[in-house]
């Protein structure tokens, strides 16, 4: 695995939904599906992230990493 750029929190209603971005373009998602299915992990492609999740990631991304994250998500 490559060097971590940052982790962005995009959760709602007390459920985790964290996206960790790496310099090699890898995206790791750590999330809770519901109160009974917690602490799940999956690896995503940029095309897997869209709609309101994409908007929350961009809105919550640390400003110093925003350009790199947009590039990984094919937004720039």
trRosetta pair geometry for C-beta under 8 A, 3 or more apart (Angstrom, degrees):
i j d omega theta_ij theta_ji phi_ij phi_ji
1 22 6.2 -101 179 -128 89 161
1 24 7.6 -151 -166 30 47 132
1 26 6.5 -90 -143 54 86 164
2 22 4.2 125 71 162 102 115
2 23 4.6 -131 153 56 130 84
2 24 3.5 170 -34 -8 148 105
2 25 8.0 70 23 21 154 50
2 26 6.2 158 28 18 108 116
3 22 6.5 144 76 -158 35 81
3 23 4.8 24 60 1 88 126
4 7 7.4 -14 -176 -43 124 84
4 20 6.1 -43 -138 -179 109 109
4 21 7.4 106 -160 80 63 48
4 22 5.6 -54 -101 -101 45 74
4 23 7.9 -83 -42 -16 3 82
5 21 4.5 -36 51 98 118 97
5 22 6.3 178 -5 -113 87 17
5 23 6.0 133 -56 -63 96 65
5 65 5.5 129 157 -147 105 126
5 68 5.5 -154 -151 117 148 142
5 69 7.0 179 115 -68 144 81
5 72 8.0 -155 19 -31 157 146
6 20 7.5 -150 109 -141 33 59
6 21 6.0 9 55 46 66 101
6 61 7.2 106 94 -154 140 78
6 62 5.6 -134 -150 27 160 118
6 65 4.5 -123 -2 -22 141 177
6 69 7.3 -57 53 -65 114 119
7 18 5.4 8 179 -180 110 110
7 19 6.8 161 -156 82 60 41
7 20 4.4 -24 -99 -95 87 79
7 21 7.6 179 -87 13 37 68
8 18 7.0 159 78 -156 41 61
8 19 4.9 -15 58 60 93 95
8 20 7.9 176 17 -80 64 34
8 21 7.3 32 -4 -12 105 107
8 57 5.1 84 115 -146 148 74
8 60 5.2 126 -170 99 96 102
8 61 5.1 -32 -104 -91 134 66
8 62 7.7 -140 -93 -5 87 73
8 69 7.2 70 -37 -128 141 153
9 16 7.8 -81 -139 -148 91 68
9 17 7.2 98 -168 75 56 64
9 18 5.5 -28 -101 -101 60 81
9 60 5.8 -107 67 161 66 149
10 17 4.7 -73 81 107 78 108
10 18 7.3 155 22 -96 74 28
10 19 6.2 23 4 -5 121 109
10 53 5.9 78 148 -153 147 70
10 56 3.9 111 -147 116 99 121
10 57 5.2 -33 -74 -69 137 67
10 60 6.0 -168 -83 35 68 143
11 14 7.4 -66 148 117 123 8
11 15 5.3 -159 -159 89 109 57
11 16 5.1 -77 -83 -140 143 20
11 17 4.0 150 -83 23 67 85
11 18 7.1 -19 -36 -48 104 65
11 31 7.5 169 -93 -131 96 82
11 32 7.6 45 -128 33 123 100
12 15 6.6 -2 68 47 52 93
12 17 7.2 -1 6 15 68 134
12 56 7.8 -98 -49 -110 103 158
15 31 7.2 38 152 -173 98 79
15 32 4.1 -132 -159 74 89 114
15 33 7.9 -107 -164 71 136 8
15 34 7.3 -46 -108 -115 140 24
15 35 7.6 -104 -89 -67 101 59
16 30 6.3 -43 142 120 127 84
16 31 5.5 -167 104 -134 81 39
16 32 4.7 96 39 -9 82 98
16 38 7.5 79 26 -154 115 83
16 39 7.6 44 51 -81 144 49
17 29 7.3 -18 -163 -165 65 100
17 31 4.6 30 -108 -117 61 105
17 32 7.4 -90 -56 33 68 69
17 53 7.4 -110 160 -130 137 102
17 56 8.0 38 100 106 128 145
18 29 7.1 151 81 -155 51 50
18 30 4.6 -11 61 60 105 96
18 31 6.9 -169 26 -71 61 64
19 27 6.0 -15 -167 -170 100 100
19 28 7.3 148 -158 77 48 48
19 29 5.6 -17 -101 -100 71 73
19 44 7.8 -46 -132 35 104 136
19 49 7.5 50 -116 -103 150 145
19 57 5.7 -11 39 -116 149 119
20 27 7.3 152 76 -159 50 48
20 28 4.4 -13 58 60 103 101
20 29 7.9 -165 20 -73 73 27
20 30 7.1 41 -11 -5 108 105
21 26 7.7 152 -156 85 42 56
21 27 5.8 -13 -102 -106 66 75
21 65 7.5 148 65 165 134 130
21 68 7.3 144 127 121 139 104
21 69 5.6 -151 -30 -109 173 86
21 72 5.7 158 -153 49 123 170
22 25 7.0 -34 80 41 80 20
22 26 4.2 3 46 57 125 96
22 27 7.5 -149 17 -70 82 34
22 28 7.4 60 -22 -8 110 101
23 68 8.0 -49 -111 -170 65 132
25 46 7.6 -61 -173 -39 98 109
25 72 5.4 172 -129 -136 66 94
26 43 6.5 -44 -165 -151 94 113
27 43 6.7 128 78 -163 58 62
27 44 4.5 -49 90 65 115 93
27 45 7.4 153 36 -101 118 7
27 46 6.9 127 -15 -74 142 57
27 48 7.9 -168 79 56 136 115
27 49 7.2 -88 150 -28 165 133
27 72 7.0 136 -64 152 106 129
28 41 6.7 -13 -175 -163 96 99
28 42 7.8 163 -157 86 54 35
28 43 5.7 -32 -102 -102 62 72
28 44 7.8 171 -94 15 14 83
29 41 6.9 155 85 -153 57 48
29 42 5.1 -12 60 62 105 81
29 43 7.4 175 16 -93 80 20
29 44 5.5 56 -20 -20 117 119
30 39 7.2 -18 -172 -148 93 52
30 40 7.4 161 -156 81 46 46
30 41 5.3 -13 -102 -99 70 80
31 40 5.5 -33 70 65 72 94
31 41 7.9 143 21 -88 67 34
31 42 7.8 -31 25 20 110 98
32 35 7.4 35 165 -87 127 29
32 37 6.8 142 -168 96 63 62
32 38 4.6 -12 -119 -121 101 65
32 39 6.9 17 -86 -28 78 40
32 40 7.0 136 -101 14 28 93
33 37 4.0 -12 50 89 113 122
33 38 7.8 -125 28 -71 69 30
33 40 6.0 41 -29 1 96 145
34 37 5.4 55 43 33 77 92
35 38 7.4 -3 -165 -58 30 102
37 40 6.5 16 153 -42 94 123
44 48 4.2 -127 -161 66 103 140
44 49 6.2 80 147 -41 146 96
45 48 5.0 110 56 -12 70 102
46 49 6.3 -66 -163 35 43 103
46 72 6.2 -175 -87 145 120 67
46 73 4.9 167 -148 -131 111 44
46 74 5.3 116 136 1 151 102
47 50 7.5 -1 -176 -45 46 111
47 74 7.9 10 -66 27 70 139
49 53 5.6 -116 -156 108 80 116
49 54 5.1 124 145 -79 89 86
49 57 6.7 6 178 -3 137 154
49 73 6.4 -71 77 -129 127 109
50 53 6.9 51 62 54 28 99
50 54 5.2 -9 -135 -23 22 130
51 54 6.1 117 52 18 32 100
51 55 7.2 -63 139 -2 38 102
52 55 5.4 -53 -147 38 38 115
52 56 6.2 38 155 -20 69 104
53 56 5.8 -55 -148 37 31 109
53 57 6.4 33 153 -21 65 105
54 57 5.7 -52 -148 33 31 112
54 58 6.5 26 156 -14 64 106
54 73 6.9 137 -140 -168 103 142
55 58 6.0 -58 -149 39 29 107
55 59 6.1 26 155 -17 65 112
56 59 5.6 -56 -140 41 31 111
56 60 5.9 9 166 -2 67 116
57 60 6.4 -71 -140 48 22 95
57 61 6.1 42 157 -51 63 102
57 69 7.2 -154 151 167 106 134
57 73 7.6 148 105 -76 140 153
58 61 5.8 -37 -142 3 28 120
58 66 7.4 69 -153 -143 70 97
58 69 7.5 174 -103 113 61 124
58 70 7.3 61 -115 -85 103 89
58 75 7.6 -92 -92 117 127 178
61 65 6.0 -120 174 84 99 95
61 66 5.0 122 111 -97 124 74
61 69 5.1 -133 -140 47 147 163
62 65 4.9 58 73 21 94 104
62 66 7.2 -137 92 -43 44 77
63 66 5.5 -25 -147 -16 37 121
65 68 5.3 -60 -168 46 68 112
65 69 5.5 66 136 -25 90 107
66 69 5.8 -61 -144 39 29 109
66 70 6.1 30 159 -20 67 107
67 70 5.8 -54 -146 36 28 111
67 71 6.5 31 154 -21 62 106
67 76 6.8 34 -155 -53 68 168
68 71 5.7 -56 -153 34 31 113
68 72 6.5 31 151 -18 65 104
69 72 5.7 -51 -149 35 35 112
69 73 6.2 20 155 -6 67 111
70 73 5.8 -65 -143 49 30 103
70 75 4.1 -91 -162 71 83 108
70 76 4.4 76 126 -29 114 111
71 74 7.6 31 -178 -77 31 29
71 75 7.5 -87 -59 49 22 70
71 76 5.2 -47 -79 47 64 119
